[in-house]
Amino acid sequence: MLALRLARGAHPLVQLRRLLVAAASAGTGFLLLCTLAYALSHPASTGSVLRLAWCAVPLAATVYFAVTVARTDPGTRPRPGLAAIGLGPGRLMVIAAMTTAVACTLGSMVALLFFLHLRGDLTGLPFDGAAPGLLAADRPLPLPATLTLLALVPLAASLASALVLRPRPARPGAAAEPSPPGRPAAVPGGLPWGVALLTAGLAAETYATRGGEESGARMPGGLGGSPIGALAGWGLTAVGLALAGPALTHLCGKLLQAVRPGAVRLLAGRVLQQEARRIGRPLGVVCAVASGAYTASTLYADAGRGDSNIGPLTTLGALLVAGCALLTLATAAVEAKHARADTTAALLRLGAPATLLRGCVALRAGALFAVFGPVTWAVAELAAMPLTR
């Protein structure tokens, strides 16, 4: 009840984020139910297993977006005085997980209603029974399998939110001296692991494509000749980009401050270094999605296929992954803006012109594009090269 009251009394922007989480959960749940319908229509085919494996990508994107929304929810942040009424960090973690579960469950229920509506099981609305053949309307839905698939997103999102927001006890002797005023934090790690996973993914993809077209599996949209090992290799490259994102963002800030920086470059660089951990990983995820989209477009162009061969479920999955990645980055950017609100207000009180702040924003965006753009293009070209030979 407390989680519902906090959710009901939240800011409209927070409510919008939760509705977007519910919408992403609805899309992923609908894809999972379509996979179940395919399995019912093709009981002797192994294609349903591959389709279920492909649903792991939008599932991971939806869970990542839900965790970001839960982390930035102002209603679940520890504040002075809350522990006195029993709302300590552990209780707030539980409330955040329950709020995430409620939003994702709402989306799963919407997915079930829409799925039944398109099958023709629910009548009286427009477009009822519009896709009976695609959704196996001639076969009854198994209730245990349906509930299991619909519970995947709420369970995964709530457990991931609880894991990210869990209280972390202070380690003995871990209290370090505070950093000097105006100095950026400690350089974020993850670059060696990110580069290692990126290299391993590209190597695995190249090795998997050496067997030729015979070992290929059909990708969404009907494009064949893509071995499972190549798809797993692309997954490793995506994880590598996500891990390397904070370090690359910190590098952008360091480059902005090189060679006798002025006030604008100095401020923009320091802000990027301070926000490297917050926005770096969503930036890496966006780069991974962009490189995957470029690779897929290259594969379709190489096979001489048009957009008409890409089915509606493939389009829905692609929109889910891209939308969740962009919304996660936007949520992290808004969180970073709120985190430095006091600094911005102090600069304005000291007489800093608004053009200086706008210039800092433009400079940060340009620096990030100048670093992440070539990295994304290089990874996409390297990933598409073994698949188009």
Backbone torsions as a table, in degrees:
resi	resn	phi	psi	omega
1	MET	NA	-38.4	179.5
2	LEU	-64.5	-39.4	177.9
3	ALA	-63.9	-38.3	178.1
4	LEU	-67.8	-38.6	178.6
5	ARG	-66.2	-41.8	176.8
6	LEU	-64.5	-37.8	178.8
7	ALA	-68.1	-37.7	-178.1
8	ARG	-70.9	-32.3	-177.2
9	GLY	-96.8	17.8	-177.4
10	ALA	-80.8	168.2	177.7
11	HIS	-65.0	149.1	179.7
12	PRO	-56.8	-35.2	178.3
13	LEU	-65.8	-37.6	176.7
14	VAL	-66.5	-40.0	177.4
15	GLN	-63.2	-37.2	178.1
16	LEU	-63.8	-40.6	177.1
17	ARG	-61.9	-41.9	179.4
18	ARG	-66.1	-36.5	176.2
19	LEU	-66.3	-35.7	176.0
20	LEU	-66.6	-36.6	174.5
21	VAL	-62.9	-43.0	177.8
22	ALA	-62.9	-39.1	178.6
23	ALA	-65.4	-42.9	177.1
24	ALA	-63.4	-40.0	177.4
25	SER	-64.3	-36.9	177.8
26	ALA	-64.9	-43.3	178.5
27	GLY	-63.6	-43.7	179.0
28	THR	-66.8	-41.3	176.9
29	GLY	-61.9	-37.2	177.7
30	PHE	-65.7	-40.1	176.7
31	LEU	-62.7	-40.5	178.4
32	LEU	-64.7	-39.5	178.0
33	LEU	-68.5	-34.6	175.8
34	CYS	-65.8	-33.7	174.6
35	THR	-64.4	-40.0	176.3
36	LEU	-63.8	-40.8	178.4
37	ALA	-63.9	-38.1	177.2
38	TYR	-65.0	-39.8	178.1
39	ALA	-64.6	-35.4	177.8
40	LEU	-69.1	-35.7	-179.5
41	SER	-78.4	-26.3	-178.9
42	HIS	-127.2	73.1	-175.2
43	PRO	-66.5	-25.3	-177.7
44	ALA	-97.9	7.2	-176.8
45	SER	-99.7	148.3	175.7
46	THR	-92.2	1.6	-178.9
47	GLY	-67.4	-25.4	179.4
48	SER	-66.0	-33.5	177.7
49	VAL	-66.0	-41.5	177.7
50	LEU	-65.3	-40.5	177.8
51	ARG	-63.8	-39.0	177.2
52	LEU	-65.7	-36.5	176.5
53	ALA	-65.4	-36.6	177.7
54	TRP	-67.0	-28.3	178.1
55	CYS	-68.0	-14.4	178.3
56	ALA	-65.5	-28.3	-179.5
57	VAL	-69.1	-54.9	175.1
58	PRO	-64.0	-29.2	176.3
59	LEU	-63.4	-45.7	179.2
60	ALA	-64.8	-39.6	178.9
61	ALA	-64.5	-40.7	179.1
62	THR	-65.9	-43.2	179.2
63	VAL	-64.0	-41.2	179.5
64	TYR	-63.3	-41.2	177.7
65	PHE	-66.5	-41.6	179.3
66	ALA	-64.2	-38.4	178.4
67	VAL	-66.2	-39.8	178.4
68	THR	-64.0	-41.7	178.0
69	VAL	-64.6	-41.2	178.7
70	ALA	-65.1	-37.5	-179.7
71	ARG	-68.8	-32.6	-178.3
72	THR	-93.9	5.3	-179.7
73	ASP	-71.0	118.7	-179.3
74	PRO	-67.8	-19.7	-179.4
75	GLY	-74.7	-13.9	-178.2
76	THR	-115.0	16.8	177.0
77	ARG	-87.5	137.7	176.8
78	PRO	-63.6	132.4	178.9
79	ARG	-134.0	155.5	179.6
80	PRO	-61.9	134.3	177.5
81	GLY	97.6	-19.7	-178.5
82	LEU	-71.2	-33.2	179.7
83	ALA	-64.8	-27.4	-179.7
84	ALA	-68.4	-24.2	178.7
85	ILE	-105.0	17.7	175.6
86	GLY	89.2	12.5	179.4
87	LEU	-110.2	67.1	175.9
88	GLY	-80.6	-174.7	-179.4
89	PRO	-59.1	-38.4	179.6
90	GLY	-65.8	-42.4	179.2
91	ARG	-67.9	-38.0	177.1
92	LEU	-65.3	-34.9	176.0
93	MET	-62.3	-43.7	179.2
94	VAL	-63.9	-40.2	179.7
95	ILE	-64.7	-41.6	178.4
96	ALA	-63.1	-41.6	178.7
97	ALA	-65.8	-38.8	179.3
98	MET	-68.8	-39.6	177.8
99	THR	-63.0	-41.4	177.2
100	THR	-64.3	-41.2	179.1
101	ALA	-64.1	-38.5	179.3
102	VAL	-64.6	-45.3	-179.8
103	ALA	-63.6	-43.3	-179.4
104	CYS	-70.1	-35.7	177.0
105	THR	-65.9	-38.6	175.5
106	LEU	-59.6	-43.7	177.6
107	GLY	-64.1	-39.3	178.5
108	SER	-64.2	-38.1	177.6
109	MET	-66.7	-38.6	176.0
110	VAL	-63.4	-40.6	178.0
111	ALA	-61.6	-41.6	179.5
112	LEU	-64.6	-44.4	179.7
113	LEU	-63.2	-42.1	179.3
114	PHE	-66.8	-38.8	178.6
115	PHE	-64.0	-47.4	178.5
116	LEU	-64.9	-33.4	179.4
117	HIS	-66.5	-44.1	179.3
118	LEU	-70.7	-28.2	175.6
119	ARG	-71.6	-23.9	-176.5
120	GLY	98.9	4.8	177.6
121	ASP	-72.4	-27.5	175.7
122	LEU	-113.2	125.5	-176.4
123	THR	-117.9	171.4	178.2
124	GLY	97.8	1.4	179.3
125	LEU	-122.4	159.6	177.4
126	PRO	-62.2	147.3	178.3
127	PHE	62.9	25.5	176.9
128	ASP	-72.9	134.9	-177.6
129	GLY	69.6	30.6	-176.9
130	ALA	-77.2	-19.7	-178.3
131	ALA	-135.4	61.5	-178.4
132	PRO	-69.9	-37.4	-179.0
133	GLY	-71.4	-38.6	-179.2
134	LEU	-69.2	-31.9	-173.3
135	LEU	-108.3	19.8	174.3
136	ALA	53.2	57.1	-178.4
137	ALA	-70.7	-18.7	-179.1
138	ASP	-83.1	-0.2	-178.8
139	ARG	-123.6	140.9	178.8
140	PRO	-72.5	146.5	178.8
141	LEU	-80.6	129.5	173.8
142	PRO	-73.4	122.5	-175.2
143	LEU	-62.8	-45.1	-179.8
144	PRO	-60.2	-43.5	180.0
145	ALA	-66.1	-38.7	179.7
146	THR	-63.8	-46.9	-179.9
147	LEU	-66.8	-35.1	178.8
148	THR	-64.6	-45.2	-179.9
149	LEU	-66.6	-39.4	-179.9
150	LEU	-69.9	-25.0	-179.5
151	ALA	-83.8	-7.9	-176.6
152	LEU	-63.0	-49.3	-176.7
153	VAL	-66.3	-50.3	178.6
154	PRO	-59.1	-42.3	-179.3
155	LEU	-66.8	-46.3	-178.6
156	ALA	-65.0	-41.4	-178.4
157	ALA	-68.9	-42.4	-179.4
158	SER	-68.7	-40.3	178.2
159	LEU	-66.9	-39.6	178.1
160	ALA	-66.8	-38.3	177.4
161	SER	-64.3	-43.3	177.8
162	ALA	-63.8	-36.8	179.8
163	LEU	-68.2	-40.5	-179.2
164	VAL	-72.0	-37.7	-174.7
165	LEU	-95.5	8.9	-178.0
166	ARG	-65.0	145.5	177.9
167	PRO	-65.5	134.1	179.7
168	ARG	-109.8	114.8	179.7
169	PRO	-66.9	145.1	178.7
170	ALA	-70.4	131.2	179.0
171	ARG	-77.7	144.8	179.0
172	PRO	-62.5	128.5	178.8
173	GLY	77.3	8.6	-177.7
174	ALA	-84.1	-11.7	-178.6
175	ALA	-71.9	110.3	-179.0
176	ALA	-96.7	167.6	178.3
177	GLU	-67.9	140.9	179.4
178	PRO	-65.4	145.8	-180.0
179	SER	-69.5	148.3	180.0
180	PRO	-59.4	151.2	-179.7
181	PRO	-59.5	137.2	178.0
182	GLY	83.0	-6.3	179.7
183	ARG	-93.0	138.7	179.7
184	PRO	-69.7	163.7	-179.8
185	ALA	-68.5	-179.1	172.5
186	ALA	-60.8	142.3	-176.2
187	VAL	-63.6	130.0	178.9
188	PRO	-67.8	140.8	177.2
189	GLY	-85.7	-171.8	178.9
190	GLY	104.4	-14.4	-178.7
191	LEU	-65.9	-45.5	177.9
192	PRO	-60.7	-43.5	178.6
193	TRP	-66.5	-38.8	178.7
194	GLY	-62.6	-45.3	178.2
195	VAL	-64.7	-38.7	179.5
196	ALA	-64.3	-45.5	178.8
197	LEU	-67.4	-37.6	177.6
198	LEU	-61.8	-45.9	178.5
199	THR	-65.5	-41.7	178.9
200	ALA	-64.3	-38.5	178.6
201	GLY	-64.9	-44.3	177.7
202	LEU	-64.6	-38.6	178.4
203	ALA	-66.9	-41.4	178.6
204	ALA	-64.0	-38.8	178.6
205	GLU	-65.2	-42.4	178.7
206	THR	-65.0	-41.5	-179.8
207	TYR	-67.4	-37.2	-176.5
208	ALA	-70.8	-26.7	-178.5
209	THR	-87.0	1.7	-179.5
210	ARG	-74.5	-16.8	-178.6
211	GLY	-77.9	-12.7	179.5
212	GLY	92.0	-172.6	-174.3
213	GLU	-71.7	-19.5	-174.6
214	GLU	-64.1	-33.1	-176.4
215	SER	-90.5	15.3	-174.5
216	GLY	-81.5	157.5	174.5
217	ALA	-125.0	147.5	-174.8
218	ARG	-73.9	129.9	176.4
219	MET	-85.1	165.0	174.2
220	PRO	-57.2	139.1	-177.5
221	GLY	95.2	-3.4	175.5
222	GLY	91.3	10.5	179.4
223	LEU	-86.3	120.4	-176.4
224	GLY	-99.6	-175.8	175.8
225	GLY	74.7	33.5	179.9
226	SER	-124.7	99.7	-176.6
227	PRO	-62.1	153.8	180.0
228	ILE	-62.3	-35.4	177.9
229	GLY	-61.0	-35.5	177.9
230	ALA	-67.2	-38.5	178.8
231	LEU	-68.5	-38.2	175.8
232	ALA	-65.9	-35.9	176.1
233	GLY	-63.4	-39.7	176.6
234	TRP	-64.7	-35.3	176.2
235	GLY	-62.3	-38.2	176.8
236	LEU	-65.1	-39.6	177.9
237	THR	-64.7	-35.7	178.6
238	ALA	-65.7	-43.4	177.6
239	VAL	-64.6	-37.6	178.0
240	GLY	-63.3	-41.5	177.4
241	LEU	-64.6	-39.0	179.1
242	ALA	-65.1	-38.8	179.5
243	LEU	-71.4	-34.4	-178.2
244	ALA	-82.6	-10.1	-176.6
245	GLY	-58.1	-48.9	179.8
246	PRO	-60.1	-41.4	179.5
247	ALA	-66.7	-37.7	177.6
248	LEU	-67.3	-37.2	176.5
249	THR	-64.9	-41.2	176.3
250	HIS	-63.2	-37.2	177.3
251	LEU	-64.9	-37.2	176.1
252	CYS	-59.7	-44.5	177.7
253	GLY	-63.9	-37.4	179.3
254	LYS	-68.3	-38.8	178.8
255	LEU	-67.1	-34.2	178.6
256	LEU	-65.1	-28.8	-177.7
257	GLN	-92.7	5.1	-177.5
258	ALA	-79.7	153.0	172.4
259	VAL	59.7	72.0	171.8
260	ARG	49.9	70.5	-177.0
261	PRO	-73.7	150.9	171.2
262	GLY	-86.4	-170.0	-176.4
263	ALA	-65.3	-40.2	-176.6
264	VAL	-68.7	-47.4	-179.9
265	ARG	-66.0	-38.0	-179.9
266	LEU	-64.8	-45.8	-179.7
267	LEU	-66.0	-43.2	-179.6
268	ALA	-64.2	-40.7	179.8
269	GLY	-66.4	-42.3	179.4
270	ARG	-64.6	-38.7	179.1
271	VAL	-64.5	-42.9	178.6
272	LEU	-62.6	-39.3	178.8
273	GLN	-67.1	-37.9	178.4
274	GLN	-68.5	-33.3	-175.7
275	GLU	-97.6	9.9	-175.2
276	ALA	-59.3	-42.8	-178.6
277	ARG	-71.4	-30.1	-175.0
278	ARG	-79.8	-42.9	-175.2
279	ILE	-107.0	-8.4	-176.6
280	GLY	-66.7	-45.6	-177.8
281	ARG	-68.2	-43.6	173.4
282	PRO	-60.2	-34.1	175.3
283	LEU	-64.0	-41.1	176.8
284	GLY	-62.9	-37.9	178.0
285	VAL	-66.1	-41.8	177.5
286	VAL	-62.0	-40.7	177.0
287	CYS	-63.0	-39.0	177.6
288	ALA	-64.4	-42.0	178.6
289	VAL	-66.4	-41.4	178.8
290	ALA	-64.2	-41.8	177.7
291	SER	-65.6	-37.9	176.1
292	GLY	-64.6	-39.8	177.6
293	ALA	-65.2	-40.4	177.8
294	TYR	-64.6	-42.0	178.6
295	THR	-63.4	-43.1	179.3
296	ALA	-64.2	-42.0	178.2
297	SER	-64.5	-36.4	177.0
298	THR	-65.6	-39.3	179.0
299	LEU	-65.2	-43.2	179.4
300	TYR	-67.0	-38.7	177.4
301	ALA	-66.9	-37.9	179.5
302	ASP	-68.3	-31.7	179.4
303	ALA	-85.2	-3.9	179.2
304	GLY	72.3	31.9	-178.1
305	ARG	-105.2	152.7	177.3
306	GLY	-104.1	176.5	-179.2
307	ASP	-68.0	-18.2	-178.3
308	SER	-67.2	-19.6	179.6
309	ASN	-83.6	-8.3	178.6
310	ILE	-84.2	117.5	-175.1
311	GLY	-74.0	170.3	-179.1
312	PRO	-65.9	-34.4	179.6
313	LEU	-69.8	-36.4	175.8
314	THR	-64.4	-42.3	177.9
315	THR	-63.0	-41.1	178.1
316	LEU	-63.3	-43.4	178.6
317	GLY	-63.5	-41.8	178.7
318	ALA	-65.0	-42.2	178.1
319	LEU	-64.7	-37.1	177.9
320	LEU	-63.2	-47.1	-177.8
321	VAL	-65.8	-48.3	-179.4
322	ALA	-65.5	-42.6	-179.6
323	GLY	-64.5	-43.2	178.9
324	CYS	-64.5	-38.8	179.1
325	ALA	-64.7	-44.9	-179.9
326	LEU	-68.3	-39.8	178.7
327	LEU	-67.2	-34.7	176.3
328	THR	-64.6	-43.1	177.8
329	LEU	-64.1	-41.8	178.8
330	ALA	-64.7	-40.0	178.0
331	THR	-63.9	-41.9	177.7
332	ALA	-65.8	-36.3	178.0
333	ALA	-66.5	-40.9	177.4
334	VAL	-65.3	-39.6	177.1
335	GLU	-62.4	-40.6	178.3
336	ALA	-65.6	-37.9	178.3
337	LYS	-64.0	-42.0	177.9
338	HIS	-67.5	-33.0	-178.8
339	ALA	-67.3	-31.6	179.8
340	ARG	-102.6	21.5	-179.8
341	ALA	-63.3	-39.1	179.3
342	ASP	-64.9	-39.4	178.4
343	THR	-65.7	-41.4	178.6
344	THR	-64.1	-42.2	178.1
345	ALA	-64.2	-38.2	178.2
346	ALA	-64.7	-40.2	178.1
347	LEU	-64.4	-39.4	178.2
348	LEU	-67.5	-36.0	177.5
349	ARG	-67.6	-30.3	178.8
350	LEU	-79.9	-2.1	176.4
351	GLY	98.2	12.6	178.3
352	ALA	-68.1	131.4	-179.8
353	PRO	-69.5	152.7	179.0
354	ALA	-65.8	-27.6	178.1
355	THR	-64.3	-30.5	177.6
356	LEU	-65.4	-42.0	179.4
357	LEU	-67.6	-39.9	177.4
358	ARG	-66.8	-37.0	176.2
359	GLY	-63.5	-37.2	176.7
360	CYS	-63.4	-41.1	179.1
361	VAL	-63.2	-46.2	179.8
362	ALA	-64.4	-38.4	-179.7
363	LEU	-67.6	-39.9	177.7
364	ARG	-63.9	-44.2	179.5
365	ALA	-63.1	-42.2	179.1
366	GLY	-64.9	-39.6	179.1
367	ALA	-66.1	-41.9	178.6
368	LEU	-64.5	-40.5	178.7
369	PHE	-67.3	-37.4	-179.1
370	ALA	-66.5	-28.6	-179.9
371	VAL	-92.9	-48.2	-175.1
372	PHE	-77.2	-26.9	179.4
373	GLY	-61.8	-55.6	177.1
374	PRO	-61.4	-35.4	178.1
375	VAL	-62.9	-44.0	179.0
376	THR	-63.3	-43.3	-179.4
377	TRP	-65.0	-42.8	-179.4
378	ALA	-64.1	-43.8	179.4
379	VAL	-64.6	-40.4	179.6
380	ALA	-64.2	-42.7	179.0
381	GLU	-65.2	-43.0	179.2
382	LEU	-66.3	-34.8	179.9
383	ALA	-73.6	-34.1	-178.6
384	ALA	-81.2	-22.0	-174.5
385	MET	-59.2	-50.7	-179.5
386	PRO	-70.6	-20.1	-178.1
387	LEU	-85.1	-16.1	-177.3
388	THR	-106.8	7.5	-179.9
389	ARG	-75.9	NA	NA
